[in-house]
Amino acid sequence: MRVIVVGAGLGGLTLAQGLRRAGVDVVVYERDGALERPQGVSLHVDDRGASALRACLPPGHAAMVEATTGGPRTQTLRLSDVDGPLTVVGAQPSDGMAGGARPGRQVHRPLLRAVLLTGLEDVVRFGAEFTRFEQRADGTVQAWFADGRTDIADVLVGADGIGSAVRRQYLPHAQVVDTGRRMLMGATPLHAVADAGLPGLIGDNPATVHVSGTMMALGVLRFAESPVVARQRWLPTLRPDAVAHIEDYVMWALPVTQEWLGAASLSAAVWRRAKELTADLRLIVAEAWPDVTVALRIGMIPPMPAWPASPVTVIGDAIHLAPGFGGNLAMQDAYHLCQVLAEANRGRRELLDAIGGYEDTMRRTGFPTPATTKAGA
Ligand SMILES: Cc1cc2nc3c(=O)[nH]c(=O)nc-3n(C[C@H](O)[C@H](O)[C@H](O)COP(=O)(O)OP(=O)(O)OC[C@H]3O[C@@H](n4cnc5c(N)ncnc54)[C@H](O)[C@@H]3O)c2cc1C
């Protein structure tokens, strides 16, 4: 069996690693150049993402990810400075109820992506923008790319994120709805804000604090093991630059509206606007790395009825959006799809039955339930 994966993000690379381990011939086409975009700063990985990584990655890769996570995050703390200095005034357990956060650990995203790419150097084609596909009479699928390349496989997987070109052609009725909400996000080296007392106050747990009429979310990432040391121990084939110049930091996020954000879109402009909001916590934003400050668009894809299975399918943000845990869902989809494709490859299952089985599971686990829709509103 041959599989084309479109998109070398979290879902696409987890799938490619898993398929390779299962002996399936896989090729990944990625629009970006090799090191063009860091694709985010950090990621809260919960049980769904962690078990997908353990199942799909070779043991050394999985050990490298686990060695470099932050500490356990079991609750979300509520902070206040109303009566003076910043103190903890409440805590909400991370029990995953009503679409809320599940327990997990913080992972440095560029490092995770570098780990996911390790060993796939001969499989990932960078600078290849997928444009369209055609299902052929013999049951295979042909894909076309912007530079004129074309390729044929038994299965085509759209792992190409929120703007998915695969979804646009395959499921044109699945529309991304812009909620008008935006999230300003950034990261600040921990040493620059150590004097503010915040890192000691919250430990490894995420925290929220009300500032200037909005709620700021904070999360510290302290690497359990130095990434340089962990690379030597677990994954010496990892690119050395993936672990260079990494230090502990605090992530912050500020929900705003598109209206408030106005035309600011470049990192420096978004960073300036974030500083205007943060009053007492200004230091955290003032000392942030301006080039990783972003305004994230919060969209949603309304759940849709089942469609007939075919050799084309989709995973992750290409088919469902979940602010705060979409990466976990993308890795979970990758794991589920990998399992059924491996079964089909071994002749234990018909291919279309396998893909249909994955899609049923994906709709059940990835589409928002009424409770999660409410919590995300
Ligand atoms: C700032 C921020 C913080 C987040 N924090 C968390 C978190 O803590 N926990 C969590 O679980 N989730 C988090 N998310 C959500 C998470 O990042 C996404 O849900 C996740 O990346 C989705 O993975 P994916 O593989 O589906 O898509 P992506 O990771 O978006 O990957 C899609 C890939 O496809 C490529 N591509 C797109 N179009 C084409 C094309 N036409 N041809 C070829 N390639 C193409 C893109 O370049 C990209 O590499 C966060 C998101 C952001 C932006």
The ligand as an ORCA input file, in Angstrom:
! r2SCAN-3c Opt
* xyz 0 1
  C      -0.633     29.472     19.162
  C      -1.311     28.123     19.214
  C      -1.328     27.395     20.382
  C      -1.937     26.130     20.420
  N      -1.897     25.413     21.574
  C      -2.367     24.141     21.574
  C      -2.217     23.303     22.735
  O      -1.669     23.706     23.768
  N      -2.676     22.018     22.670
  C      -3.269     21.527     21.525
  O      -3.637     20.353     21.494
  N      -3.449     22.306     20.428
  C      -3.006     23.585     20.415
  N      -3.150     24.353     19.307
  C      -3.865     23.805     18.135
  C      -2.908     22.980     17.295
  O      -1.791     23.739     16.931
  C      -3.589     22.501     16.016
  O      -4.838     21.954     16.337
  C      -2.706     21.451     15.339
  O      -1.529     22.050     14.871
  C      -3.441     20.778     14.203
  O      -2.556     19.852     13.618
  P      -2.719     19.447     12.092
  O      -1.641     18.461     11.811
  O      -4.121     19.079     11.831
  O      -2.475     20.800     11.288
  P      -1.215     21.755     11.287
  O      -0.341     21.507     12.452
  O      -1.776     23.129     11.048
  O      -0.407     21.294     10.006
  C      -0.885     21.493      8.691
  C       0.316     21.428      7.754
  O      -0.155     21.389      6.408
  C       0.610     22.280      5.626
  N      -0.208     22.666      4.472
  C      -1.282     23.495      4.466
  N      -1.802     23.580      3.233
  C      -1.038     22.777      2.440
  C      -1.080     22.439      1.049
  N      -2.009     22.950      0.208
  N      -0.133     21.587      0.560
  C       0.814     21.046      1.388
  N       0.896     21.335      2.705
  C      -0.036     22.185      3.227
  C       0.942     23.419      6.587
  O       2.049     24.179      6.140
  C       1.229     22.649      7.870
  O       2.566     22.232      7.953
  C      -2.557     25.625     19.261
  C      -2.576     26.385     18.079
  C      -1.935     27.602     18.041
  C      -1.912     28.382     16.736
*
